[in-house]
Amino acid sequence: MKRGFITSAIFFLVFFMLNEKAKPQSCREKAENMGLWVRSKDVRPIGQENATTVNNLKKITAVVDSIGALFIKSYPIPFGSKVVWGRVLQPVDSVTLPDYELASYLYMGYVLAYRCINNKIEVDDETPITLVASFNDYYRSGYVPAIDENKKLHQNLFWLPPQQFSVKGYPGFASIANGWAENIREMRYSVLVHKEGKLPYTPVSIKEYFDLCLQLIDFNEKKSIQELNELRKKGYKIEPDDEQKEHEKSEKLRVYVRKQMQRYASKLERPAILKRPEFSIAYDNIVPNEDLFTTANRGYQLVRPNPDYVEKNAEKWKPQYIWISWTVSMTDDFPYPYYRKLTAKLDKMMREVFDFREVEKMLSK
């Protein structure tokens, strides 16, 4: 009796296991088990590349292909997705580049989801997921250029996004992928691979930030007075006290900035890390007793390019620093639950498997 019970149990167990193995995969399961890397054509903004890029295409191609091979080695079967990748010969970024002769170029990968639609597997060409490597460039790093301020003050200033993690000793940053929105659908995580002990940017201190604000106030006041005089010359009626109002408005801003300098007197040599990437207090946007600065993991650090970072004797096509960035979905709104699953797999691979030390070996020594 006991032996018969055991025999029956074994029989049913074997039958169950065979039945499970024979059970066909669902369309969704098949889609998730698919993964493919596909090479696309190069993108060349003809007429915009610098001479270094044009004269070193084969060498640049080899660099981009090397990092492409590293991505494939780390993620041979991309979860439920088709990764279409290629080389982009990017025009030089004049704001962040520490040496204008450096060649800038990209590895650009579009991670396209395999989705089950009407029981048929299709590639979702609108998948908002990318995998990018930017060589000598901050593309997709989340940086914010101070466009208006740079033009007025002849500076090369930009903000870095919040620095929220590190991978293998390299700083990791988080930024909103597609601009600002209350409902954040995608984030970008970016890792800066740089030479040991050096960074391609230098921080702007709190004191210098306030000095720049004062320079902006002076510039804007002078420009406003100049515009009033030009209107007067053209026959427009300008009230006698209009110029005085401009002076008073500007002086009010100066007083506010100086009060803030006094408030932060013990911290003036610290890096300027602001809550928002803007020079708000230089533009009549006064909020009494506002805390302007915050920590690196929550705010935007104001920086400028560091020309001393660049190896002067190295050939200009060689990578001096590399940004690696990828998309992370942050919402469960349709069809984002599936995107979120894909980006979670991608994020895990980048943090735990991808070898950033191998990327550092590509840098010019």
matplotlib code that plots the C-alpha trace (Angstrom):
import matplotlib.pyplot as plt

x = [0.0, 2.7, 4.8, 1.8, 1.2, 4.9, 4.7, 1.6, 3.1, 6.2, 4.0, 2.0, 5.2, 6.8, 3.5, 3.3, 6.9, 6.5, 3.3, 5.0, 7.8, 5.4, 3.3, 3.8, 5.2, 2.8, 3.3, 4.6, 7.0, 8.4, 8.8, 10.7, 13.1, 14.0, 17.1, 19.1, 21.8, 21.6, 24.1, 22.7, 24.3, 26.6, 25.2, 27.5, 26.4, 28.3, 30.0, 29.8, 32.6, 35.9, 39.2, 40.2, 37.1, 37.3, 41.0, 40.7, 37.5, 39.0, 40.5, 37.3, 35.3, 37.5, 37.0, 33.2, 33.1, 35.2, 32.7, 29.9, 31.6, 31.8, 28.0, 27.3, 29.7, 28.0, 24.4, 24.5, 20.8, 19.1, 16.0, 12.9, 14.5, 16.2, 19.1, 19.8, 23.1, 25.5, 28.1, 27.3, 30.0, 28.9, 29.7, 31.9, 30.1, 31.6, 30.2, 31.7, 34.7, 38.0, 39.9, 38.2, 40.4, 39.2, 37.0, 33.5, 31.6, 28.9, 27.9, 24.1, 21.9, 18.1, 16.7, 13.4, 11.0, 9.6, 5.9, 3.0, 0.3, -2.7, -0.8, 2.0, 5.5, 6.4, 9.2, 8.0, 9.9, 8.7, 10.3, 11.8, 14.9, 18.5, 22.0, 24.7, 28.4, 29.6, 33.3, 34.8, 31.2, 28.5, 25.6, 22.8, 24.7, 22.0, 24.1, 22.4, 24.3, 24.0, 23.3, 22.1, 24.7, 27.5, 26.6, 26.4, 29.5, 31.7, 31.9, 31.6, 29.4, 27.1, 25.3, 25.8, 22.7, 22.5, 25.2, 23.4, 25.5, 28.8, 29.8, 33.3, 34.5, 33.1, 30.5, 26.9, 24.4, 20.6, 18.6, 15.1, 15.4, 13.1, 13.0, 11.0, 7.6, 5.6, 5.0, 8.5, 8.3, 11.9, 15.2, 18.7, 21.5, 24.9, 28.4, 31.5, 34.5, 37.5, 41.2, 42.2, 42.6, 41.3, 38.0, 37.2, 35.4, 36.2, 33.7, 32.5, 32.5, 29.6, 31.5, 32.1, 28.5, 27.5, 30.1, 28.6, 25.1, 26.4, 28.0, 24.7, 22.8, 25.3, 24.9, 21.1, 20.9, 23.3, 21.3, 18.0, 19.2, 20.7, 17.3, 15.5, 17.9, 17.5, 13.7, 14.0, 16.1, 13.4, 10.9, 9.2, 8.0, 10.2, 9.2, 11.9, 11.9, 12.1, 15.9, 15.8, 13.4, 15.9, 18.6, 16.5, 15.4, 19.1, 20.2, 17.5, 18.9, 22.5, 21.5, 19.8, 22.9, 25.2, 22.9, 23.1, 26.9, 26.8, 24.4, 26.8, 30.0, 31.4, 30.6, 31.8, 34.7, 32.4, 31.1, 28.0, 25.3, 21.9, 18.4, 17.7, 20.0, 19.6, 20.9, 17.5, 18.6, 20.1, 16.8, 14.4, 13.3, 13.8, 12.5, 13.3, 15.5, 15.5, 18.0, 19.8, 22.2, 21.9, 23.9, 25.4, 22.9, 20.0, 21.2, 22.9, 26.6, 27.8, 31.1, 33.2, 35.6, 39.0, 41.6, 44.3, 42.5, 43.4, 46.6, 48.3, 50.5, 47.8, 46.3, 43.1, 40.9, 41.6, 39.0, 39.9, 36.7, 33.5, 30.0, 27.9, 24.2, 21.0, 17.3, 15.3, 11.5, 9.9, 6.2, 3.7, 1.4, 0.5, 2.6, 5.3, 5.1, 6.8, 9.3, 10.0, 10.8, 13.2, 15.0, 15.2, 17.1, 19.3, 20.0, 21.0, 23.4, 25.0, 25.5, 26.5, 28.0, 29.3, 33.0, 33.6, 37.3, 37.6, 36.2, 38.8, 41.5, 40.2, 41.2, 44.3, 47.1]
y = [0.0, 2.4, 1.4, 1.9, 5.4, 6.4, 5.0, 7.0, 10.2, 9.8, 9.2, 12.3, 14.4, 13.2, 13.9, 17.4, 18.2, 16.9, 18.8, 22.0, 21.5, 20.9, 23.9, 26.5, 29.9, 32.8, 35.6, 37.9, 35.3, 34.8, 38.5, 38.8, 36.0, 37.7, 39.9, 41.3, 43.8, 45.5, 47.8, 50.9, 53.4, 56.1, 59.6, 62.3, 66.0, 66.9, 70.2, 70.4, 68.0, 69.5, 68.8, 66.2, 64.1, 64.3, 63.2, 60.4, 58.6, 55.0, 55.5, 57.0, 54.2, 51.6, 53.4, 53.4, 49.8, 48.8, 50.2, 48.6, 45.2, 45.8, 46.5, 43.3, 41.3, 42.6, 42.1, 39.5, 39.0, 42.3, 41.5, 41.7, 44.2, 44.9, 47.4, 49.4, 51.1, 53.2, 55.9, 59.6, 62.0, 64.9, 68.5, 69.9, 71.2, 74.6, 75.0, 72.0, 71.1, 71.8, 71.9, 73.0, 70.8, 67.6, 65.4, 64.6, 61.5, 59.1, 55.6, 55.8, 52.8, 52.7, 50.0, 49.0, 46.8, 43.6, 43.8, 41.3, 43.0, 41.0, 37.8, 38.9, 40.0, 43.4, 45.9, 49.1, 51.8, 54.4, 52.9, 55.8, 53.9, 54.7, 53.6, 56.3, 56.7, 60.3, 60.7, 64.1, 65.3, 65.7, 64.6, 63.0, 63.5, 65.8, 69.0, 72.3, 75.1, 78.7, 79.9, 83.5, 84.1, 82.7, 85.1, 88.1, 87.4, 85.6, 82.5, 78.7, 77.9, 74.9, 72.9, 69.2, 67.2, 65.8, 63.3, 60.5, 57.3, 55.9, 52.8, 51.3, 54.6, 56.8, 59.5, 58.8, 61.5, 61.4, 63.8, 64.0, 62.5, 64.7, 68.1, 69.2, 67.8, 67.2, 63.6, 62.3, 59.4, 58.7, 59.5, 59.2, 57.8, 58.9, 57.8, 59.9, 57.8, 60.1, 59.9, 59.1, 62.2, 64.6, 65.9, 67.6, 70.5, 72.8, 73.9, 77.5, 78.6, 80.2, 83.5, 83.4, 82.6, 85.8, 87.8, 86.5, 87.5, 91.0, 91.1, 90.0, 92.7, 95.3, 94.0, 93.9, 97.4, 98.8, 97.1, 98.4, 102.0, 101.6, 100.3, 103.3, 105.7, 104.0, 104.3, 108.0, 108.6, 107.0, 109.4, 107.3, 109.0, 108.0, 109.1, 111.1, 108.7, 105.5, 105.4, 106.0, 103.1, 100.8, 102.0, 101.4, 97.9, 96.9, 98.4, 96.4, 93.2, 94.1, 94.7, 91.3, 89.5, 91.2, 90.2, 86.6, 86.9, 87.9, 85.1, 82.5, 84.2, 81.0, 79.0, 81.2, 78.9, 75.9, 74.7, 76.4, 73.7, 75.2, 73.9, 74.9, 75.3, 79.1, 82.5, 83.5, 86.2, 88.2, 88.6, 90.3, 86.9, 87.6, 85.2, 86.6, 84.3, 81.6, 78.8, 79.0, 76.1, 72.4, 69.1, 67.5, 64.6, 67.0, 70.0, 71.3, 72.1, 75.1, 74.3, 75.3, 73.3, 72.4, 72.9, 71.5, 68.1, 67.5, 65.7, 68.3, 65.9, 63.3, 63.1, 65.1, 62.2, 60.1, 60.0, 62.2, 61.5, 59.4, 59.7, 56.5, 57.1, 55.0, 55.5, 54.4, 54.4, 55.9, 55.4, 52.6, 54.4, 52.4, 51.3, 52.1, 49.0, 47.0, 49.8, 49.9, 46.1, 46.6, 49.6, 47.7, 44.9, 47.5, 49.4, 46.2, 45.2, 48.6, 48.7, 45.1, 43.7, 46.4, 46.9, 50.7, 50.0, 48.6, 51.9, 53.9, 51.9, 53.7, 57.1, 58.9, 58.5]
z = [0.0, 1.0, -2.0, -4.3, -2.9, -3.4, -7.0, -7.7, -6.3, -8.4, -11.5, -10.9, -10.2, -13.5, -15.3, -13.9, -14.8, -18.4, -18.7, -17.5, -20.0, -22.8, -22.0, -24.8, -23.9, -24.1, -26.7, -23.9, -22.6, -26.1, -26.5, -23.2, -24.2, -27.4, -27.6, -30.5, -31.4, -34.8, -36.3, -38.1, -40.5, -39.2, -38.7, -39.9, -39.6, -42.8, -42.7, -38.9, -37.8, -36.9, -38.7, -36.1, -36.7, -40.5, -40.5, -38.0, -39.0, -39.0, -35.5, -34.1, -35.6, -33.8, -30.5, -30.8, -32.0, -29.0, -26.5, -28.7, -28.2, -24.5, -24.3, -26.2, -24.1, -20.9, -22.2, -25.0, -25.1, -24.2, -22.3, -24.5, -26.8, -30.1, -29.7, -32.8, -32.5, -34.5, -34.5, -34.5, -35.4, -33.2, -33.7, -31.0, -27.8, -27.3, -23.8, -22.0, -24.1, -22.3, -25.6, -28.9, -31.0, -29.4, -31.6, -30.1, -31.1, -29.8, -29.5, -29.8, -29.0, -29.2, -27.0, -28.8, -26.9, -28.4, -27.6, -28.0, -30.0, -31.1, -30.3, -32.6, -31.6, -33.0, -32.4, -30.6, -32.6, -30.1, -27.1, -25.1, -24.0, -25.1, -24.3, -25.0, -24.8, -25.3, -26.1, -25.2, -24.9, -22.3, -24.6, -22.6, -19.4, -18.1, -18.1, -18.4, -20.2, -18.9, -22.5, -21.8, -19.0, -21.1, -23.9, -21.7, -19.6, -22.2, -20.0, -20.5, -17.5, -17.1, -14.4, -13.7, -12.6, -9.1, -8.3, -6.6, -6.8, -7.9, -9.9, -9.6, -8.1, -11.0, -10.2, -11.2, -12.0, -12.3, -14.5, -16.1, -19.6, -21.5, -19.9, -16.8, -16.0, -12.8, -13.9, -14.5, -17.0, -17.6, -15.8, -17.2, -15.2, -16.4, -15.3, -16.0, -16.8, -16.2, -15.5, -12.0, -9.8, -12.4, -13.7, -17.0, -15.2, -12.3, -9.7, -9.4, -5.7, -4.0, -3.8, -7.6, -8.2, -6.3, -8.2, -11.5, -10.3, -9.6, -13.1, -14.6, -12.8, -14.1, -17.6, -17.6, -16.1, -18.8, -21.5, -20.2, -20.1, -23.6, -24.9, -23.3, -25.0, -28.4, -28.1, -27.1, -30.3, -32.4, -31.1, -28.5, -25.3, -22.4, -18.9, -17.0, -14.2, -16.3, -16.1, -12.3, -12.0, -13.8, -11.4, -8.4, -9.5, -10.2, -6.8, -5.0, -6.6, -5.7, -2.1, -2.0, -3.5, -1.0, 1.9, 0.7, 0.5, 4.2, 5.0, 3.4, 4.6, 6.2, 3.1, 0.2, -0.8, -1.1, -4.6, -5.8, -5.8, -6.5, -6.1, -9.7, -12.7, -13.0, -11.9, -10.6, -8.1, -10.9, -12.6, -10.2, -8.8, -5.1, -2.5, 1.0, 3.1, 0.4, 0.9, -2.5, -2.1, -1.3, -1.4, -4.5, -4.5, -4.6, -6.6, -9.7, -9.4, -11.4, -13.2, -16.2, -18.4, -17.0, -19.7, -17.4, -17.5, -21.2, -22.0, -24.2, -26.2, -26.9, -30.4, -30.4, -31.6, -28.5, -25.7, -22.8, -20.9, -21.6, -20.3, -20.3, -19.9, -20.0, -19.5, -16.5, -16.6, -13.5, -14.0, -14.3, -16.7, -19.8, -21.7, -19.2, -16.9, -19.7, -20.4, -16.7, -16.7, -19.6, -18.0, -14.7, -16.5, -18.3, -15.1, -13.3, -16.1, -16.1, -12.4, -11.8, -15.0, -17.3, -16.8, -16.5, -15.8, -19.3, -20.5, -18.6, -20.5, -23.7, -22.3, -23.6, -21.1]

ax = plt.figure().add_subplot(projection="3d")
ax.plot(x, y, z, "-o")
ax.set_aspect("equal")
plt.show()
